[in-house]
Amino acid sequence: MICYFFYKNITFGVTLFLYDAYTSFSGQPLYNDWAMASFNVFFTSLPVVAMGVFDQDVSARFCLKFPMLYQEGPQDLLFQWRRIIGWMVNGVASAVIIFFLCTASLQHQAFRSGGEVADMATLGATAYTCIVWAVNLQMYITVSYFTLVQHVCIWLSVGLWYVFLPVYGAIAPSFSTTYYMVFVEALAGAPSYWVVTLLVSAASLVPYFTYAVVKSWFFPDYHNRIQWLRHRERAKAHPDPETSADVELSQVLRQFSVRSTGVGVSARRDATAVLRRLNSTTQRADYSQSPPTPGVAVVVAADR
């Protein structure tokens, strides 16, 4: 959740910096003042709260079955500098994709009935729409355990932007300034606005989605292995997927899970040794199968 805070604010802030550089640092902001003030209050806050309250990597029964899952926090496996920097890079990449695709797509588009091309307000509202969609969809693909509350929070945050834009734009131009009637007169009736919103938002998620797939298949963390175990059990259509586990893989994971662990330096050393042993066991199991299973390894034999 903390890394997601870095991501969404960097995505929002970098687009402002890129626009300043794009306009030779004129000092004119890309977004309306009230839109900038509402970003962290109305359009991205509810999904974060729902994630912090309801999200869980694995079920409570699997946490009891594999106690080492609790050691990922004390052993600093989930909050390392490379993970934080990775989320920052993801935010910068999303901002670059959103800004330059929006500017390239709207460069010669006529948005008003008189044939006027897209102005600064149109570009800013379109880029802001893409950011709202991107950061909320990022939450959607990051969450591991969905509930009805999380769905409501994500889609409500997106919907609030489409309520805010016409209502705020209907206020007198002395207050709404650049966003006066921008949605009703320029954006709503332009098919290119909706197409750009769809394609640019999806494109901004490609870097993270690619990284997440490669990591979960080829470099899984401990909780990723447990998630895969649970997925395999459900795919086998057992009556109780959390108790009728793949016995051999479960035994291997439990052997590593019940090991005594320390804190600080000793905890990190123990975690490294455990993960190295688990990876070697996984690789030996891959070589013993024909044909080998790509991606996530399936362990068929445990060290005795």
Backbone torsions as a table, in degrees:
resi	resn	phi	psi	omega
1	MET	NA	-39.7	179.1
2	ILE	-64.6	-41.6	178.3
3	CYS	-64.2	-34.2	178.2
4	TYR	-66.3	-35.0	174.9
5	PHE	-60.1	-45.1	175.9
6	PHE	-57.1	-46.6	-174.9
7	TYR	-60.5	-53.3	-171.8
8	LYS	-69.0	-34.3	179.2
9	ASN	-77.0	-32.7	175.4
10	ILE	-68.9	-41.3	177.5
11	THR	-58.5	-44.2	-179.7
12	PHE	-68.8	-45.3	-175.1
13	GLY	-71.1	-37.1	-177.8
14	VAL	-67.2	-33.1	176.5
15	THR	-63.2	-35.6	175.5
16	LEU	-63.9	-43.5	178.8
17	PHE	-65.1	-41.7	179.5
18	LEU	-62.9	-38.2	178.1
19	TYR	-66.9	-39.1	176.3
20	ASP	-60.6	-44.0	177.5
21	ALA	-66.1	-36.9	-179.3
22	TYR	-65.3	-31.2	-179.6
23	THR	-102.9	22.7	177.9
24	SER	58.8	36.9	175.9
25	PHE	55.6	53.7	180.0
26	SER	-74.0	-19.6	-178.0
27	GLY	91.9	-3.8	178.7
28	GLN	-83.8	120.4	-179.2
29	PRO	-72.1	151.7	179.8
30	LEU	-73.3	-34.1	-175.1
31	TYR	-109.5	157.9	175.0
32	ASN	-67.3	151.2	-176.3
33	ASP	-60.2	-45.0	-179.0
34	TRP	-69.7	-30.5	175.5
35	ALA	-66.6	-41.6	178.0
36	MET	-66.0	-38.8	-179.6
37	ALA	-70.0	-25.1	-176.2
38	SER	-91.0	-6.5	-173.1
39	PHE	-59.9	-51.9	-177.6
40	ASN	-85.5	-5.8	-177.5
41	VAL	-97.2	-47.1	-172.8
42	PHE	-110.0	-36.1	-166.4
43	PHE	-98.4	-12.1	-179.3
44	THR	-138.5	3.4	-174.1
45	SER	-85.1	-41.9	-175.1
46	LEU	-61.9	-44.6	178.5
47	PRO	-60.4	-33.8	179.8
48	VAL	-66.7	-43.1	178.3
49	VAL	-62.5	-44.7	-179.9
50	ALA	-63.9	-38.0	178.2
51	MET	-64.6	-44.6	-179.4
52	GLY	-64.7	-29.6	-177.0
53	VAL	-88.4	-41.8	-167.9
54	PHE	-108.5	-20.2	-172.4
55	ASP	-73.8	145.2	174.5
56	GLN	-150.9	137.9	-178.4
57	ASP	-66.2	-46.3	178.4
58	VAL	-135.3	167.4	-178.0
59	SER	-71.0	163.6	-179.8
60	ALA	-62.9	-34.6	-179.5
61	ARG	-68.1	-35.4	176.7
62	PHE	-72.2	-32.5	175.8
63	CYS	-63.0	-37.9	176.5
64	LEU	-71.6	-32.4	-178.4
65	LYS	-74.5	-32.5	-179.2
66	PHE	-125.9	83.5	-174.3
67	PRO	-61.9	-20.5	-178.0
68	MET	-65.6	-16.3	175.4
69	LEU	-56.6	-31.7	-179.9
70	TYR	-71.6	-15.3	-177.4
71	GLN	-85.9	-9.4	179.9
72	GLU	-63.6	-29.7	176.9
73	GLY	-74.3	-58.6	179.0
74	PRO	-59.3	-29.2	-179.5
75	GLN	-86.3	4.9	174.5
76	ASP	59.1	39.8	179.8
77	LEU	-88.3	-18.8	-174.9
78	LEU	-110.0	-5.0	-177.6
79	PHE	-135.9	53.2	178.8
80	GLN	-89.6	164.0	-179.5
81	TRP	-62.5	-37.4	-179.5
82	ARG	-66.0	-30.6	176.4
83	ARG	-71.5	-42.1	178.3
84	ILE	-63.6	-46.3	179.5
85	ILE	-63.9	-35.7	177.7
86	GLY	-61.3	-42.0	177.0
87	TRP	-67.1	-35.3	176.1
88	MET	-64.1	-44.6	177.8
89	VAL	-62.3	-38.3	176.5
90	ASN	-61.5	-41.0	177.5
91	GLY	-64.5	-42.2	178.1
92	VAL	-64.1	-43.0	179.7
93	ALA	-62.1	-43.6	178.6
94	SER	-62.5	-42.1	179.9
95	ALA	-63.9	-43.2	179.7
96	VAL	-62.7	-44.3	-179.8
97	ILE	-62.8	-46.1	-177.4
98	ILE	-64.6	-47.5	-174.6
99	PHE	-66.3	-51.2	-173.7
100	PHE	-73.3	-32.7	175.3
101	LEU	-69.5	-38.1	177.9
102	CYS	-66.0	-46.4	-179.6
103	THR	-64.5	-38.9	179.1
104	ALA	-70.3	-34.8	-177.4
105	SER	-75.3	-32.1	-174.7
106	LEU	-101.2	8.3	-171.6
107	GLN	-62.5	-38.0	-176.2
108	HIS	-125.6	32.8	-177.9
109	GLN	-96.7	132.6	174.5
110	ALA	-89.8	119.7	-174.3
111	PHE	-106.6	-23.2	-177.1
112	ARG	-106.1	161.7	-175.3
113	SER	-63.3	-24.5	179.1
114	GLY	-81.8	-2.2	178.4
115	GLY	92.7	6.6	179.0
116	GLU	-66.4	141.9	179.5
117	VAL	-79.4	172.5	-177.7
118	ALA	-63.5	130.5	178.5
119	ASP	-100.3	-170.1	-177.3
120	MET	-63.9	-40.5	-179.2
121	ALA	-64.3	-39.8	179.0
122	THR	-65.9	-45.3	177.9
123	LEU	-62.5	-43.8	-178.8
124	GLY	-64.7	-43.5	179.5
125	ALA	-66.4	-37.0	178.3
126	THR	-67.6	-45.8	178.7
127	ALA	-64.2	-38.5	178.3
128	TYR	-64.1	-41.3	177.1
129	THR	-60.1	-44.0	178.9
130	CYS	-62.9	-37.4	179.4
131	ILE	-67.1	-44.0	179.0
132	VAL	-59.6	-44.4	177.6
133	TRP	-65.2	-44.1	-174.6
134	ALA	-64.1	-47.6	-175.6
135	VAL	-71.0	-31.0	177.5
136	ASN	-77.0	-35.2	174.7
137	LEU	-70.8	-31.2	173.6
138	GLN	-60.3	-42.4	173.9
139	MET	-61.2	-37.9	-177.7
140	TYR	-62.8	-40.3	-178.5
141	ILE	-88.7	-7.5	178.2
142	THR	-90.5	-33.4	-176.6
143	VAL	-64.6	138.0	-179.9
144	SER	-96.0	-26.2	-173.5
145	TYR	-134.8	109.0	-175.6
146	PHE	-91.7	141.7	170.6
147	THR	-128.3	169.2	178.7
148	LEU	-61.7	-35.8	-180.0
149	VAL	-63.1	-41.2	179.7
150	GLN	-65.5	-41.6	176.3
151	HIS	-59.7	-46.7	-178.8
152	VAL	-61.6	-43.4	-178.0
153	CYS	-65.0	-41.5	-179.0
154	ILE	-66.1	-50.1	-176.2
155	TRP	-74.7	-27.7	175.2
156	LEU	-67.2	-38.5	178.8
157	SER	-63.3	-42.0	176.8
158	VAL	-66.4	-42.7	-179.0
159	GLY	-64.5	-32.9	179.4
160	LEU	-62.3	-32.4	177.8
161	TRP	-65.5	-40.5	179.9
162	TYR	-74.4	-16.4	171.5
163	VAL	-84.6	-42.0	-178.2
164	PHE	-62.9	-43.0	-172.1
165	LEU	-62.5	-51.2	178.5
166	PRO	-72.0	-35.5	-179.5
167	VAL	-67.7	-46.7	178.2
168	TYR	-65.4	-37.1	179.3
169	GLY	-70.8	-17.0	179.0
170	ALA	-83.2	-11.1	178.0
171	ILE	-74.1	158.8	-178.2
172	ALA	-52.7	143.1	-176.9
173	PRO	-62.2	-18.7	176.1
174	SER	-66.3	-22.4	179.0
175	PHE	-105.1	-47.4	-177.8
176	SER	-78.9	-15.4	175.5
177	THR	49.9	-116.2	-172.3
178	THR	-70.0	-18.5	-178.0
179	TYR	-94.8	13.8	-179.2
180	TYR	-64.8	114.7	177.9
181	MET	56.3	22.9	-176.2
182	VAL	-70.0	-33.0	-179.7
183	PHE	-77.6	-45.2	-176.2
184	VAL	-69.2	-44.1	-173.5
185	GLU	-89.5	-27.1	-173.5
186	ALA	-114.7	-49.2	-168.5
187	LEU	-87.1	-47.6	-170.2
188	ALA	-59.5	-37.7	-177.3
189	GLY	-91.1	4.9	-178.5
190	ALA	-100.8	112.6	178.3
191	PRO	-59.1	-31.9	-178.4
192	SER	-63.6	-30.7	177.9
193	TYR	-62.6	-45.7	-178.5
194	TRP	-70.8	-37.1	178.7
195	VAL	-67.8	-44.5	179.0
196	VAL	-62.2	-42.0	178.7
197	THR	-59.2	-44.5	-178.6
198	LEU	-66.4	-50.6	-173.0
199	LEU	-73.8	-40.6	-178.0
200	VAL	-69.4	-40.4	178.1
201	SER	-62.1	-42.2	178.6
202	ALA	-66.8	-40.1	-179.3
203	ALA	-64.7	-33.9	-178.9
204	SER	-68.2	-19.0	-179.3
205	LEU	-92.6	-9.1	-176.5
206	VAL	-61.3	-44.9	-179.9
207	PRO	-58.0	-47.6	-179.5
208	TYR	-67.1	-41.7	-178.6
209	PHE	-62.2	-41.7	178.0
210	THR	-63.1	-45.4	179.0
211	TYR	-62.1	-43.3	-177.8
212	ALA	-64.3	-39.5	179.3
213	VAL	-65.8	-46.7	-179.1
214	VAL	-63.2	-42.9	-177.7
215	LYS	-66.8	-44.5	-177.6
216	SER	-69.3	-27.1	-179.3
217	TRP	-87.1	-39.6	-171.7
218	PHE	-111.4	-24.3	-179.0
219	PHE	-134.3	60.3	-174.2
220	PRO	-74.3	145.5	170.2
221	ASP	-78.7	177.0	-178.1
222	TYR	-62.2	-43.6	-179.3
223	HIS	-70.1	-26.1	174.7
224	ASN	-64.8	-36.7	178.5
225	ARG	-67.1	-39.1	178.0
226	ILE	-66.9	-40.5	176.6
227	GLN	-61.2	-40.2	178.9
228	TRP	-66.7	-38.5	176.4
229	LEU	-59.9	-45.0	179.6
230	ARG	-65.0	-39.1	178.6
231	HIS	-63.6	-40.9	179.3
232	ARG	-64.0	-40.3	-179.0
233	GLU	-64.8	-42.0	178.7
234	ARG	-66.7	-35.0	179.4
235	ALA	-65.8	-24.9	178.7
236	LYS	-82.0	-1.7	176.1
237	ALA	58.9	41.2	173.5
238	HIS	-71.9	153.3	179.2
239	PRO	-65.1	-32.9	178.2
240	ASP	-131.6	95.6	-172.0
241	PRO	-66.9	-17.5	-177.7
242	GLU	-93.6	-7.3	179.2
243	THR	-118.4	-24.9	179.3
244	SER	-96.4	62.5	-171.8
245	ALA	-80.0	163.3	168.2
246	ASP	-62.3	108.1	-166.5
247	VAL	-62.9	-43.6	-174.2
248	GLU	-68.2	-45.9	177.6
249	LEU	-64.4	-39.0	179.0
250	SER	-62.6	-40.6	179.9
251	GLN	-64.9	-41.2	179.0
252	VAL	-61.8	-47.5	-179.8
253	LEU	-63.7	-37.4	-179.9
254	ARG	-68.4	-34.3	177.6
255	GLN	-59.6	-41.3	179.3
256	PHE	-76.0	-29.4	-174.1
257	SER	-73.9	-34.3	-174.8
258	VAL	-87.0	0.6	177.2
259	ARG	-63.5	145.1	176.2
260	SER	-70.0	138.3	-178.7
261	THR	-126.6	153.5	179.5
262	GLY	-107.9	-155.0	178.9
263	VAL	-130.8	162.5	176.3
264	GLY	66.4	-134.1	-176.0
265	VAL	-63.0	-42.0	-179.3
266	SER	-63.8	-35.6	179.0
267	ALA	-65.5	-42.9	179.0
268	ARG	-65.1	-38.6	178.8
269	ARG	-65.6	-43.3	178.4
270	ASP	-64.7	-41.0	-179.5
271	ALA	-63.8	-40.5	179.0
272	THR	-63.0	-43.6	179.1
273	ALA	-64.1	-40.7	-180.0
274	VAL	-64.6	-46.8	-179.2
275	LEU	-65.7	-36.1	177.7
276	ARG	-64.7	-41.9	179.3
277	ARG	-66.8	-39.3	179.4
278	LEU	-66.3	-39.6	178.6
279	ASN	-65.9	-40.7	178.5
280	SER	-65.5	-38.8	176.9
281	THR	-63.7	-40.1	179.2
282	THR	-64.5	-42.9	-178.9
283	GLN	-66.2	-39.8	178.2
284	ARG	-64.6	-36.3	178.6
285	ALA	-67.5	-35.1	178.8
286	ASP	-64.1	-42.2	-179.0
287	TYR	-67.4	-26.5	-177.1
288	SER	-81.4	-10.4	-177.9
289	GLN	-99.5	149.7	177.4
290	SER	-139.7	122.0	-6.7
291	PRO	-75.1	157.7	-179.7
292	PRO	-68.7	147.2	179.1
293	THR	-88.3	121.6	178.7
294	PRO	-71.9	159.4	173.9
295	GLY	82.2	-128.7	-176.2
296	VAL	-68.6	128.6	-175.9
297	ALA	-77.8	147.7	175.7
298	VAL	-110.3	118.9	-176.6
299	VAL	-87.5	127.3	-179.6
300	VAL	-114.8	-9.1	-179.9
301	ALA	-144.1	144.4	-178.4
302	ALA	-113.7	153.3	174.2
303	ASP	-67.4	132.5	179.9
304	ARG	-95.1	NA	NA
